[in-house]
């Protein structure tokens, strides 16, 4: 759920004037709390 909320916020930002519509670089910071799910989180964000 947290990843879906982050993704929704990023998409909203990209829709604003002056923001990249299709960014080519991203940074995904994952705390140790989510480390066990890192691969799944990255795959979700890549979609």
DRENDO-294429 format. One record per residue: residue number from 0; x, y, z of N, C-alpha, C, O in turn. Coordinates in nm, 4 decimals, decimal comma, m for minus. Each point is the difference from the previous one (the first is absolute). Layout:
<num: NUM | n.x: X | n.y: Y | n.z: Z | ca.x: X | ca.y: Y | ca.z: Z | c.x: X | c.y: Y | c.z: Z | o.x: X | o.y: Y | o.z: Z>
...
***
This chain:
<num: 0 | n.x: 0,0825 | n.y: m0,1191 | n.z: 0,0000 | ca.x: m0,0825 | ca.y: 0,1191 | ca.z: 0,0000 | c.x: 0,0870 | c.y: 0,1255 | c.z: 0,0000 | o.x: m0,0295 | o.y: 0,0962 | o.z: m0,0709>
<num: 1 | n.x: 0,1356 | n.y: m0,0972 | n.z: 0,1496 | ca.x: 0,0886 | ca.y: 0,1160 | ca.z: 0,0059 | c.x: 0,0625 | c.y: 0,0281 | c.z: m0,1365 | o.x: 0,0104 | o.y: 0,1156 | o.z: m0,0411>
<num: 2 | n.x: 0,0311 | n.y: m0,2207 | n.z: m0,0290 | ca.x: 0,0598 | ca.y: 0,0180 | ca.z: m0,1319 | c.x: m0,1018 | c.y: 0,0554 | c.z: m0,0992 | o.x: 0,0352 | o.y: 0,0823 | o.z: m0,0845>
<num: 3 | n.x: m0,1588 | n.y: m0,1255 | n.z: 0,0934 | ca.x: m0,1051 | ca.y: 0,0503 | ca.z: m0,0887 | c.x: m0,0248 | c.y: 0,1488 | c.z: 0,0249 | o.x: m0,0234 | o.y: 0,0753 | o.z: m0,0945>
<num: 4 | n.x: 0,0284 | n.y: m0,0329 | n.z: 0,2191 | ca.x: m0,0181 | ca.y: 0,1425 | ca.z: 0,0320 | c.x: 0,1166 | c.y: 0,0829 | c.z: m0,0537 | o.x: m0,0206 | o.y: 0,1090 | o.z: m0,0533>
<num: 5 | n.x: 0,1412 | n.y: m0,1597 | n.z: 0,0672 | ca.x: 0,1172 | ca.y: 0,0704 | ca.z: m0,0537 | c.x: m0,0121 | c.y: 0,0121 | c.z: m0,1515 | o.x: 0,0249 | o.y: 0,1066 | o.z: m0,0563>
<num: 6 | n.x: m0,0622 | n.y: m0,2134 | n.z: m0,0081 | ca.x: m0,0142 | ca.y: 0,0009 | ca.z: m0,1456 | c.x: m0,1066 | c.y: 0,0994 | c.z: m0,0448 | o.x: 0,0193 | o.y: 0,0700 | o.z: m0,0994>
<num: 7 | n.x: m0,1296 | n.y: m0,0628 | n.z: 0,1699 | ca.x: m0,1054 | ca.y: 0,0961 | ca.z: m0,0337 | c.x: 0,0511 | c.y: 0,1429 | c.z: 0,0142 | o.x: m0,0321 | o.y: 0,0853 | o.z: m0,0828>
<num: 8 | n.x: 0,1102 | n.y: m0,0581 | n.z: 0,1853 | ca.x: 0,0559 | ca.y: 0,1335 | ca.z: 0,0193 | c.x: 0,0985 | c.y: 0,0352 | c.z: m0,1100 | o.x: 0,0012 | o.y: 0,1130 | o.z: m0,0490>
<num: 9 | n.x: 0,0815 | n.y: m0,2092 | n.z: 0,0100 | ca.x: 0,0950 | ca.y: 0,0249 | ca.z: m0,1085 | c.x: m0,0713 | c.y: 0,0283 | c.z: m0,1315 | o.x: 0,0387 | o.y: 0,0907 | o.z: m0,0737>
<num: 10 | n.x: m0,1415 | n.y: m0,1670 | n.z: 0,0445 | ca.x: m0,0754 | ca.y: 0,0227 | ca.z: m0,1243 | c.x: m0,0665 | c.y: 0,1371 | c.z: 0,0003 | o.x: m0,0059 | o.y: 0,0660 | o.z: m0,1037>
<num: 11 | n.x: m0,0438 | n.y: m0,0228 | n.z: 0,2180 | ca.x: m0,0614 | ca.y: 0,1325 | ca.z: 0,0097 | c.x: 0,1040 | c.y: 0,1091 | c.z: m0,0234 | o.x: m0,0279 | o.y: 0,0987 | o.z: m0,0681>
<num: 12 | n.x: 0,1469 | n.y: m0,1157 | n.z: 0,1237 | ca.x: 0,1071 | ca.y: 0,0975 | ca.z: m0,0204 | c.x: 0,0401 | c.y: 0,0063 | c.z: m0,1477 | o.x: 0,0225 | o.y: 0,1086 | o.z: m0,0536>
<num: 13 | n.x: m0,0136 | n.y: m0,2238 | n.z: m0,0119 | ca.x: 0,0409 | ca.y: m0,0040 | ca.z: m0,1397 | c.x: m0,1034 | c.y: 0,0651 | c.z: m0,0911 | o.x: 0,0334 | o.y: 0,0394 | o.z: m0,1117>
<num: 14 | n.x: m0,1555 | n.y: m0,0276 | n.z: 0,1557 | ca.x: m0,1050 | ca.y: 0,0613 | ca.z: m0,0813 | c.x: 0,0025 | c.y: 0,1524 | c.z: 0,0076 | o.x: m0,0645 | o.y: 0,0668 | o.z: m0,0808>
<num: 15 | n.x: 0,1380 | n.y: m0,0114 | n.z: 0,1765 | ca.x: 0,0066 | ca.y: 0,1451 | ca.z: 0,0152 | c.x: 0,0890 | c.y: 0,0617 | c.z: m0,1063 | o.x: 0,0948 | o.y: m0,0638 | o.z: m0,0458>
<num: 16 | n.x: m0,1239 | n.y: 0,1878 | n.z: 0,0054 | ca.x: 0,0865 | ca.y: 0,0694 | ca.z: m0,0965 | c.x: 0,1414 | c.y: 0,0170 | c.z: 0,0566 | o.x: 0,0167 | o.y: 0,0318 | o.z: 0,1177>
<num: 17 | n.x: 0,0813 | n.y: m0,0523 | n.z: m0,1995 | ca.x: 0,1378 | ca.y: 0,0191 | ca.z: 0,0414 | c.x: 0,0665 | c.y: m0,1236 | c.z: 0,0587 | o.x: 0,1182 | o.y: 0,0050 | o.z: 0,0342>
<num: 18 | n.x: m0,1898 | n.y: m0,1142 | n.z: m0,0217 | ca.x: 0,0569 | ca.y: m0,1231 | ca.z: 0,0530 | c.x: 0,0209 | c.y: m0,0991 | c.z: m0,1134 | o.x: m0,0679 | o.y: 0,0062 | o.z: m0,1025>
<num: 19 | n.x: 0,1617 | n.y: m0,0968 | n.z: 0,1216 | ca.x: 0,0290 | ca.y: m0,1013 | ca.z: m0,1015 | c.x: m0,1196 | c.y: m0,0929 | c.z: m0,0177 | o.x: m0,0513 | o.y: m0,0551 | o.z: 0,0975>
<num: 20 | n.x: 0,0083 | n.y: 0,0382 | n.z: m0,2178 | ca.x: m0,1129 | ca.y: m0,0898 | ca.z: m0,0288 | c.x: 0,0449 | c.y: m0,1461 | c.z: 0,0000 | o.x: m0,0769 | o.y: m0,0897 | o.z: 0,0345>
<num: 21 | n.x: 0,2008 | n.y: 0,0677 | n.z: m0,0732 | ca.x: 0,0538 | ca.y: m0,1359 | ca.z: m0,0065 | c.x: 0,1440 | c.y: 0,0015 | c.z: 0,0510 | o.x: 0,0939 | o.y: m0,0025 | o.z: m0,0795>
<num: 22 | n.x: m0,0760 | n.y: 0,0067 | n.z: 0,2120 | ca.x: 0,1355 | ca.y: 0,0078 | ca.z: 0,0545 | c.x: 0,0822 | c.y: m0,1242 | c.z: m0,0327 | o.x: m0,0538 | o.y: m0,1101 | o.z: m0,0110>
<num: 23 | n.x: 0,1843 | n.y: 0,1289 | n.z: m0,0044 | ca.x: 0,0867 | ca.y: m0,1118 | ca.z: m0,0361 | c.x: 0,0821 | c.y: m0,0509 | c.z: 0,1187 | o.x: 0,0741 | o.y: m0,0974 | o.z: m0,0132>
<num: 24 | n.x: m0,0870 | n.y: 0,1626 | n.z: 0,1284 | ca.x: 0,0763 | ca.y: m0,0405 | ca.z: 0,1167 | c.x: m0,0883 | c.y: 0,0088 | c.z: 0,1233 | o.x: m0,0786 | o.y: 0,0937 | o.z: 0,0144>
<num: 25 | n.x: 0,0912 | n.y: m0,1889 | n.z: 0,0722 | ca.x: m0,0769 | ca.y: 0,0016 | ca.z: 0,1239 | c.x: 0,0813 | c.y: m0,0584 | c.z: 0,1133 | o.x: 0,0949 | o.y: m0,0750 | o.z: m0,0226>
<num: 26 | n.x: m0,1318 | n.y: 0,1091 | n.z: 0,1428 | ca.x: 0,0660 | ca.y: m0,0513 | ca.z: 0,1192 | c.x: m0,1065 | c.y: m0,0589 | c.z: 0,0910 | o.x: m0,0998 | o.y: 0,0651 | o.z: 0,0310>
<num: 27 | n.x: 0,1212 | n.y: m0,1851 | n.z: 0,0100 | ca.x: m0,0937 | ca.y: m0,0666 | ca.z: 0,0892 | c.x: 0,0726 | c.y: m0,0309 | c.z: 0,1300 | o.x: 0,0893 | o.y: m0,0847 | o.z: 0,0031>
<num: 28 | n.x: m0,1272 | n.y: 0,1529 | n.z: 0,1037 | ca.x: 0,0598 | ca.y: m0,0219 | ca.z: 0,1315 | c.x: m0,0915 | c.y: m0,0927 | c.z: 0,0783 | o.x: m0,1186 | o.y: 0,0280 | o.z: 0,0174>
<num: 29 | n.x: 0,1744 | n.y: m0,1373 | n.z: 0,0290 | ca.x: m0,0777 | ca.y: m0,0990 | ca.z: 0,0751 | c.x: 0,0657 | c.y: m0,0178 | c.z: 0,1369 | o.x: 0,1182 | o.y: m0,0335 | o.z: 0,0082>
<num: 30 | n.x: m0,1927 | n.y: 0,0552 | n.z: 0,0970 | ca.x: 0,0539 | ca.y: m0,0185 | ca.z: 0,1342 | c.x: 0,0131 | c.y: m0,1485 | c.z: 0,0324 | o.x: m0,0530 | o.y: m0,0854 | o.z: m0,0711>
<num: 31 | n.x: 0,1233 | n.y: 0,0569 | n.z: 0,1778 | ca.x: 0,0200 | ca.y: m0,1395 | ca.z: 0,0385 | c.x: m0,1318 | c.y: m0,0701 | c.z: 0,0317 | o.x: m0,0090 | o.y: m0,1226 | o.z: m0,0078>
<num: 32 | n.x: m0,0913 | n.y: 0,1992 | n.z: 0,0429 | ca.x: m0,1326 | ca.y: m0,0573 | ca.z: 0,0274 | c.x: m0,0574 | c.y: m0,0695 | c.z: m0,1241 | o.x: m0,0695 | o.y: m0,1010 | o.z: 0,0114>
<num: 33 | n.x: 0,0992 | n.y: 0,1560 | n.z: m0,1299 | ca.x: m0,0525 | ca.y: m0,0554 | ca.z: m0,1256 | c.x: 0,1046 | c.y: m0,0782 | c.z: m0,0787 | o.x: m0,0270 | o.y: m0,0404 | o.z: m0,1131>
<num: 34 | n.x: 0,1448 | n.y: 0,0181 | n.z: 0,1692 | ca.x: 0,1089 | ca.y: m0,0654 | ca.z: m0,0722 | c.x: m0,0385 | c.y: m0,1376 | c.z: m0,0541 | o.x: 0,0402 | o.y: m0,0362 | o.z: m0,1105>
<num: 35 | n.x: m0,1157 | n.y: m0,0386 | n.z: 0,1850 | ca.x: m0,0400 | ca.y: m0,1340 | ca.z: m0,0454 | c.x: m0,0885 | c.y: 0,0059 | c.z: m0,1245 | o.x: m0,0078 | o.y: m0,0973 | o.z: m0,0751>
<num: 36 | n.x: m0,0583 | n.y: 0,2098 | n.z: 0,0530 | ca.x: m0,0904 | ca.y: 0,0164 | ca.z: m0,1142 | c.x: 0,0596 | c.y: 0,0883 | c.z: m0,1091 | o.x: m0,0723 | o.y: 0,0461 | o.z: m0,0884>
<num: 37 | n.x: 0,2022 | n.y: m0,0220 | n.z: 0,0933 | ca.x: 0,0641 | ca.y: 0,0935 | ca.z: m0,0927 | c.x: m0,0210 | c.y: m0,0378 | c.z: m0,1466 | o.x: m0,0313 | o.y: 0,0866 | o.z: m0,0817>
<num: 38 | n.x: 0,0478 | n.y: m0,2117 | n.z: 0,0476 | ca.x: m0,0169 | ca.y: m0,0416 | ca.z: m0,1411 | c.x: m0,1433 | c.y: 0,0241 | c.z: m0,0484 | o.x: m0,0216 | o.y: 0,0488 | o.z: m0,1109>
<num: 39 | n.x: m0,0736 | n.y: m0,0830 | n.z: 0,1935 | ca.x: m0,1395 | ca.y: 0,0190 | ca.z: m0,0385 | c.x: m0,0351 | c.y: 0,1492 | c.z: m0,0117 | o.x: m0,0744 | o.y: 0,0399 | o.z: m0,0897>
<num: 40 | n.x: 0,1281 | n.y: 0,0411 | n.z: 0,1803 | ca.x: m0,0248 | ca.y: 0,1449 | ca.z: m0,0056 | c.x: 0,0610 | c.y: 0,0608 | c.z: m0,1267 | o.x: m0,0633 | o.y: 0,0821 | o.z: m0,0664>
<num: 41 | n.x: 0,1845 | n.y: m0,1221 | n.z: 0,0336 | ca.x: 0,0636 | ca.y: 0,0511 | ca.z: m0,1216 | c.x: m0,0784 | c.y: m0,0417 | c.z: m0,1238 | o.x: m0,0211 | o.y: 0,0815 | o.z: m0,0899>
<num: 42 | n.x: m0,0216 | n.y: m0,2056 | n.z: 0,0840 | ca.x: m0,0784 | ca.y: m0,0466 | ca.z: m0,1148 | c.x: m0,1302 | c.y: 0,0781 | c.z: m0,0126 | o.x: m0,0409 | o.y: 0,0352 | o.z: m0,1106>
<num: 43 | n.x: m0,0239 | n.y: m0,0081 | n.z: 0,2229 | ca.x: m0,1242 | ca.y: 0,0769 | ca.z: m0,0004 | c.x: 0,0231 | c.y: 0,1409 | c.z: m0,0529 | o.x: m0,0777 | o.y: 0,0501 | o.z: m0,0812>
<num: 44 | n.x: 0,1855 | n.y: 0,0136 | n.z: 0,1280 | ca.x: 0,0289 | ca.y: 0,1370 | ca.z: m0,0428 | c.x: 0,0417 | c.y: 0,0058 | c.z: m0,1471 | o.x: m0,0264 | o.y: 0,0995 | o.z: m0,0676>
<num: 45 | n.x: 0,0902 | n.y: m0,2036 | n.z: 0,0182 | ca.x: 0,0406 | ca.y: m0,0027 | ca.z: m0,1407 | c.x: m0,1199 | c.y: m0,0071 | c.z: m0,0940 | o.x: 0,0071 | o.y: 0,0483 | o.z: m0,1130>
<num: 46 | n.x: m0,1159 | n.y: m0,1074 | n.z: 0,1584 | ca.x: m0,1190 | ca.y: m0,0121 | ca.z: m0,0850 | c.x: m0,0593 | c.y: 0,1360 | c.z: m0,0205 | o.x: m0,1012 | o.y: 0,0135 | o.z: m0,0686>
***
